[in-house]
Structures are given as C-alpha cells and as structure tokens.
Amino acid sequence: MPHIDDKSIDFETIELFFFAYRDFVSDPDEILEKLGYGRAHHRVVYFVSRQPGMTVADLLSILRITKQSLARVLKELIEQGYIRQMTGPADRRQRRLYPTLAGRELALALSDPQSRRIANAFKGLTPDQMQAVRVFLNAMRSEAVESTAQIEES
C-alpha cells in the first residue's frame, strides 16, 4: 500500500456523505424490505420510470452492473408486474423497458420520502446555494471527475 498523508484526506466530508447517503436510502429501504426487494430493485424501477422505453443496454450503462445482476432483478420486477419488457420497433433484438402503473406507483412511493428529505435540507437556502449543491453533486459524478482529470493532465 502506498503511503498517504492522512492530513490531505477530507474525512469530515466523507463522513457527511456516508451519513447523508445512509439516511437518504433508509426510507425507501423500509418500503423495499416489505416487498422482499433491495436497492437494485429501487434503482431499476426508478430509472425505468424516469425514462420509459429505455433499453436494457441503457440501463446497464447507467447502473454499471453486470447483465447477470440485472437479469435477476429485472425478472423479479417483470414477474411481479412492476416492469414491462417489449421488443424494439426497429430492432427486434432490442429490449425496451416500461413501468407498469404499479411500477410507476412504486417508484413514486420510493422517491417521495427522498424528495421530502431533500426539501427539508434545502429549507433556508437561497436559490444560488441550492444550485451550488447541485453543481457540487454533479461534479462528484465519475464522468465529471474523469473529464477534470483529463483537463488537468493536458
């Protein structure tokens, strides 16, 4: 292991992220547990509801999981009536995903407490401060980190 100066690590922000994420997912986790589902189910229902008609390939790209992991979760959601899978209109090999009414309702039920948690956290912030939070979170995404690293290397 390389020697790393621990004074250069932002432990405070790391811990804030940890506890914020823990609490952010706790509300949906309770709902999912009652259904016998986990966070992977939440992610699939969420993104399919946000982008009806997305392909399985698109979902794999977003979630960055293996086909095998997605296949198990997707099979359960289809069998339980939350997701509908249809072949693509132009390419029959393509599988497009759509939420059923039950799937859309589940996605909303899972997102509602998270949205309320965000609204409570934003209370008292100015629109500029709220935008700064969004800019910061977007900059934390891998694509943003990778593009920043590429810029710094040139």
N, C-alpha and C positions, 0 to 999 in steps of 0.2 A: 504494500500500500504506500502511495506517495505521502510524504509529509505535507500536511496542510495546516497553515496558521489559522487556528480557530477564531482568532480575533477578526478575521476577514469574513466570517460567516454571520449572516443576519438571522440569528436564532429567534429573535423576537418576532420577525415577520413570518418565519417558517412556522412557529407555534401558532400565530394568529391564523394562518392558512389552515393548519391542521384542525384547530378547534372550530373555525368557521365552517369548514367542509363537513366535519363530524356532525355538527348541529344542522347544517343545511340539508343533509341527506337523511337525518333521523326521522323527520316527519313522513316522507314517502316510504322509508324502510318499514315503519309500523304498518302502513296500508299493505305494502307488498308481502309482508310476513303473513298476514291474514289470508292471502291468496296462495301462499306457498311459492312466491316469486322472490327474486333477488334484484340487485341493482342492474344487472344485464337486461332483465325484462323491462325495467324502467327506461333504460336508455333506448331500447328498440321502440317501445311504444311512443316515447317522447319524439324521437326523430321522424318516425313514420307519420305521426300525427302532424308534425310541423311541415313535412314535405311529402304529402300524399303522392303516390306514384313513383317514388324514388326506387331505384333498382337495388337489388341485393348488393351489387358491386359498390354502389354509392354508400350504402350503409356500412359495409365492411371498411371502406376507406375512412369514413367518419369515426367509427368506433375503434379502429385499429385492433381488431380481434381476428382470430382465425375463423376460417369457414366452419370448422367443426364446432367451435363455441357458439357461433351464430346459429348454426343449423339446429342445435338442441333447443335453444331459447325460442327461435322462430317457430319451430314445430309446436312447442307448447302453446305459444300465443295464437297460432292458427287454429289448433285443436280446441282451444278454449273460447274461440270466437272473438278475439281482440284484433287480429290482423287478417287481412285477406291478401292472397298472393295471386297475381294474374300474369299471363304471358304478355310480353310487349307487343304492341300493334304492328310494328315494322319487323322486329326480330323475335321470332317465336322462342328463341333460346333465352331471351331476356326475361327476368322475373321482376315484376313491379309489385311494390307493397303499398297497401292502403289500410288505413284504420277502419274498423267497423264502428258502428255507433257506440258499442260497448268499449272499444279500444279508445275512441276519442274521449269518452267519459272518464275512463281510467286515467288517461294522460292528463286531463284537466284536474282530476282529483289529486293526482300526484304533484302537479305543478302549483296548485292553489296555495298550499301552506308555504311552499318555497317563495312564491311571489309575495305573500304577506310578510315573510321574514325579510325579504329584500326591501319592501316598502317601509318596514319598521326601521331598518338600518339606514335608509335614506332620509328619514324624518329629520328635519332641521338642517339638511344640507342644501346648499344653493344648487341651481341647475348646473353651474360650472363645476362644482365639486362632484356632483353626480356623474357628469361627463368625464371628469378626471378618473373616477373609479372605473368606468367602462373602458377608457383608453388604457389604463393600467392592466386591467384583466385581459384585454385583447393583446397587449404587448407580452403577456405571460404565455400566450399560446406558442406551441412549438414552432409553427411557421414563422411567427414574428421573431422568436429567438434565433432561429436559423438564418433568417434574412439579415438580422442585425449583425450576427457573427460574420456573415459573408461580406457585409459592407465594411466592417472593421478590418477584415483581412486584406481588403484592396487598398 
